[in-house]
Amino acid sequence: MHSTEVGKTLIQCDFDGTITENDVGFMMLDAYADDDWRQLLAQYREGKISVNYFNSHVFGMIKEDTPTLLKCIEGKVKIRTGVRELIDYCRKKYFQFVIVSNGLSFYIKALLRDIGIENIEVFAAQTRFSPEGLEAWYEGPDGNRLEDGFKEAYVRLFLRRGYRVVYIGNGISDVSPAKLAHHVFATGDLLVYCKEMDISCIPFVDLNDVVRELERLPLE
């Protein structure tokens, strides 16, 4: 992990499977994708295709509009315990808190609004709706489209700006960006990978665990 001495702290947090306990995008795909999208998911998990290729193809199978998609997840998304406490803690400590996710911006922002969380920077897939299907793509910090390495691009940006980066994630797409961070909080597949590869990380079950462990880290 990165070890440069810096003086300010930024928390980069994933969304699906980290702030939420289930994957919201997968819920939408299960409801509306018109082909066997899980075949592409298997290829992505095996590293055969990029996350951008995966998302652009599977979400292209969805023809429904934003209200329909938000309606289909209404009341079904479980928010991980402690998210509000984590954000409040970061504000109290003057830590920057940002969400960088391979999910879709429109549902991330809608779900945050639903639980009363506002004024959080969200970097995620942009979308455009059309009768041909939902188009999803990623833009890097420079505004150009990225084929891969979306989360890593933002970790590198924050490191260049002099931040000590704390990474929170759960999935295989969190492995590469986590390797760049100063400290890593891991659950799910990310935790399994870190243990297998002997990468230093702090396990968590809920986000109150993260708050407790942040108190113990030398971040100030």
C-alpha positions as CSV (number, residue, x, y, z in Angstrom):
1,M,0.0,0.0,0.0
2,H,1.0,3.6,-0.4
3,S,3.2,5.0,2.3
4,T,4.0,8.6,1.5
5,E,3.8,11.0,4.5
6,V,0.9,13.4,4.1
7,G,-1.2,15.5,6.3
8,K,-4.8,15.4,5.2
9,T,-7.2,12.4,5.0
10,L,-9.7,11.3,2.4
11,I,-12.0,8.4,2.7
12,Q,-12.8,6.8,-0.7
13,C,-15.8,4.5,-0.3
14,D,-17.4,2.0,-2.7
15,F,-21.3,1.9,-2.8
16,D,-22.8,-1.4,-4.0
17,G,-22.0,-4.1,-1.4
18,T,-20.2,-1.6,0.8
19,I,-22.7,1.2,1.7
20,T,-25.4,-1.2,0.7
21,E,-25.4,-4.8,1.6
22,N,-26.8,-5.9,-1.7
23,D,-25.8,-5.0,-5.3
24,V,-28.4,-2.5,-6.5
25,G,-27.4,-2.7,-10.2
26,F,-27.7,-6.5,-10.1
27,M,-31.2,-6.2,-8.7
28,M,-32.2,-4.0,-11.7
29,L,-30.5,-6.5,-14.1
30,D,-32.3,-9.4,-12.6
31,A,-35.6,-7.6,-13.0
32,Y,-35.2,-6.2,-16.5
33,A,-32.2,-7.4,-18.5
34,D,-33.5,-9.4,-21.4
35,D,-30.6,-11.8,-21.9
36,D,-28.5,-14.0,-19.6
37,W,-26.4,-11.1,-18.3
38,R,-24.8,-13.4,-15.7
39,Q,-22.7,-15.0,-18.4
40,L,-21.0,-11.7,-18.9
41,L,-20.7,-11.3,-15.1
42,A,-18.8,-14.6,-14.9
43,Q,-16.4,-13.3,-17.7
44,Y,-15.9,-10.1,-15.7
45,R,-15.2,-11.9,-12.5
46,E,-12.6,-14.1,-14.4
47,G,-10.9,-11.0,-15.6
48,K,-11.8,-11.6,-19.3
49,I,-13.6,-8.4,-19.8
50,S,-13.4,-4.9,-18.3
51,V,-16.0,-3.4,-16.0
52,N,-16.8,-0.8,-18.6
53,Y,-17.4,-3.5,-21.3
54,F,-19.5,-5.5,-18.8
55,N,-21.7,-2.5,-17.7
56,S,-22.1,-1.1,-21.2
57,H,-23.4,-4.5,-22.5
58,V,-25.6,-5.7,-19.6
59,F,-27.2,-2.3,-18.9
60,G,-27.8,-2.0,-22.6
61,M,-30.3,-4.8,-22.2
62,I,-32.5,-2.6,-20.0
63,K,-35.2,-0.6,-21.8
64,E,-37.0,0.8,-18.8
65,D,-36.7,4.5,-17.7
66,T,-35.4,6.0,-14.5
67,P,-38.7,6.1,-12.5
68,T,-39.4,2.4,-13.4
69,L,-35.9,1.3,-12.3
70,L,-36.1,3.3,-9.1
71,K,-39.5,1.8,-8.4
72,C,-38.2,-1.7,-8.8
73,I,-35.7,-1.3,-6.0
74,E,-37.9,0.7,-3.7
75,G,-37.9,-0.8,-0.2
76,K,-35.6,-3.7,-1.3
77,V,-32.1,-2.1,-0.7
78,K,-30.5,-2.8,2.6
79,I,-28.2,0.1,3.7
80,R,-25.3,-1.2,5.8
81,T,-25.5,-0.1,9.4
82,G,-23.3,2.8,10.4
83,V,-23.2,4.8,7.2
84,R,-24.6,8.0,8.8
85,E,-22.2,7.6,11.7
86,L,-19.3,7.2,9.3
87,I,-20.1,10.3,7.4
88,D,-20.8,12.3,10.6
89,Y,-17.4,11.1,12.0
90,C,-15.6,12.2,8.8
91,R,-17.2,15.7,9.0
92,K,-16.3,16.0,12.7
93,K,-12.7,15.1,11.9
94,Y,-12.6,17.2,8.7
95,F,-11.9,14.2,6.6
96,Q,-13.0,14.3,3.0
97,F,-15.5,11.5,2.2
98,V,-16.2,10.6,-1.4
99,I,-18.1,7.7,-3.1
100,V,-16.4,6.2,-6.1
101,S,-18.5,3.4,-7.5
102,N,-18.9,1.2,-10.6
103,G,-22.6,1.5,-10.1
104,L,-24.9,4.0,-11.7
105,S,-25.0,7.6,-10.5
106,F,-28.8,8.0,-10.7
107,Y,-29.6,5.3,-8.3
108,I,-26.8,6.0,-5.9
109,K,-27.8,9.6,-5.5
110,A,-31.5,8.7,-5.2
111,L,-30.8,6.1,-2.5
112,L,-28.6,8.6,-0.6
113,R,-31.4,11.2,-0.8
114,D,-33.9,8.6,0.5
115,I,-31.9,8.2,3.7
116,G,-31.3,11.9,4.2
117,I,-27.6,12.0,3.1
118,E,-26.7,15.0,1.0
119,N,-23.7,17.0,0.0
120,I,-21.5,13.9,-0.7
121,E,-19.4,13.8,-3.8
122,V,-20.3,10.8,-6.0
123,F,-18.2,9.5,-8.9
124,A,-19.9,6.7,-10.7
125,A,-21.2,5.6,-14.1
126,Q,-23.0,8.2,-16.2
127,T,-26.2,7.1,-18.0
128,R,-28.3,7.9,-20.9
129,F,-31.8,6.4,-21.5
130,S,-33.1,5.5,-24.9
131,P,-35.6,2.9,-26.4
132,E,-32.5,1.0,-27.6
133,G,-31.3,0.4,-24.0
134,L,-29.6,2.1,-21.1
135,E,-26.2,3.4,-22.0
136,A,-23.6,3.5,-19.2
137,W,-20.1,4.8,-19.2
138,Y,-17.3,6.1,-17.0
139,E,-15.5,9.4,-17.0
140,G,-12.1,9.9,-15.4
141,P,-11.0,13.0,-13.4
142,D,-10.0,14.6,-16.7
143,G,-13.5,14.2,-18.2
144,N,-12.5,11.6,-20.7
145,R,-14.2,8.2,-20.9
146,L,-12.4,5.3,-19.3
147,E,-12.5,1.7,-20.5
148,D,-11.1,0.4,-17.2
149,G,-9.4,1.6,-14.0
150,F,-12.1,4.0,-12.9
151,K,-11.7,3.6,-9.1
152,E,-7.9,3.6,-9.5
153,A,-7.9,6.8,-11.4
154,Y,-9.6,8.6,-8.5
155,V,-7.2,7.1,-5.9
156,R,-4.3,8.4,-7.9
157,L,-5.9,11.8,-8.3
158,F,-6.4,12.1,-4.5
159,L,-2.8,10.9,-3.8
160,R,-1.5,13.6,-6.2
161,R,-3.5,16.2,-4.3
162,G,-1.6,15.1,-1.1
163,Y,-4.3,13.1,0.7
164,R,-3.7,10.2,2.9
165,V,-6.3,7.8,1.3
166,V,-8.4,5.4,3.3
167,Y,-10.2,2.9,1.1
168,I,-13.4,1.1,2.0
169,G,-14.7,-1.7,-0.3
170,N,-16.1,-5.2,-0.8
171,G,-15.6,-6.5,-4.3
172,I,-13.1,-7.6,-6.9
173,S,-13.2,-4.1,-8.6
174,D,-11.9,-2.7,-5.3
175,V,-8.7,-4.8,-5.3
176,S,-6.5,-2.6,-7.6
177,P,-7.5,0.8,-6.0
178,A,-7.1,-0.7,-2.5
179,K,-3.5,-1.6,-3.3
180,L,-2.8,2.2,-3.9
181,A,-4.3,3.4,-0.6
182,H,-2.6,4.0,2.7
183,H,-5.2,2.1,4.7
184,V,-7.8,-0.4,3.6
185,F,-11.1,-1.5,5.2
186,A,-12.4,-4.7,3.5
187,T,-15.4,-7.0,3.6
188,G,-16.7,-9.7,1.1
189,D,-14.5,-10.6,-1.9
190,L,-12.0,-7.8,-1.2
191,L,-11.4,-9.2,2.3
192,V,-10.9,-12.7,0.9
193,Y,-8.4,-11.5,-1.7
194,C,-6.5,-9.4,0.8
195,K,-6.1,-12.4,3.1
196,E,-5.1,-14.7,0.3
197,M,-2.5,-12.2,-1.1
198,D,-1.3,-11.1,2.4
199,I,-2.4,-7.5,1.8
200,S,-2.8,-5.5,5.0
201,C,-6.4,-4.6,5.6
202,I,-8.9,-4.1,8.5
203,P,-12.0,-6.3,8.2
204,F,-15.4,-4.8,8.9
205,V,-19.0,-6.1,9.2
206,D,-20.8,-2.8,9.5
207,L,-19.6,0.8,9.1
208,N,-19.6,1.5,12.8
209,D,-16.6,-1.0,12.8
210,V,-14.9,1.4,10.4
211,V,-15.5,4.4,12.7
212,R,-14.1,2.5,15.7
213,E,-11.0,1.5,13.7
214,L,-10.5,5.0,12.2
215,E,-10.2,6.3,15.8
216,R,-7.2,4.0,16.2
217,L,-5.3,4.9,13.0
218,P,-2.7,7.7,13.0
219,L,-4.6,10.0,10.7
220,E,-4.2,13.4,12.5
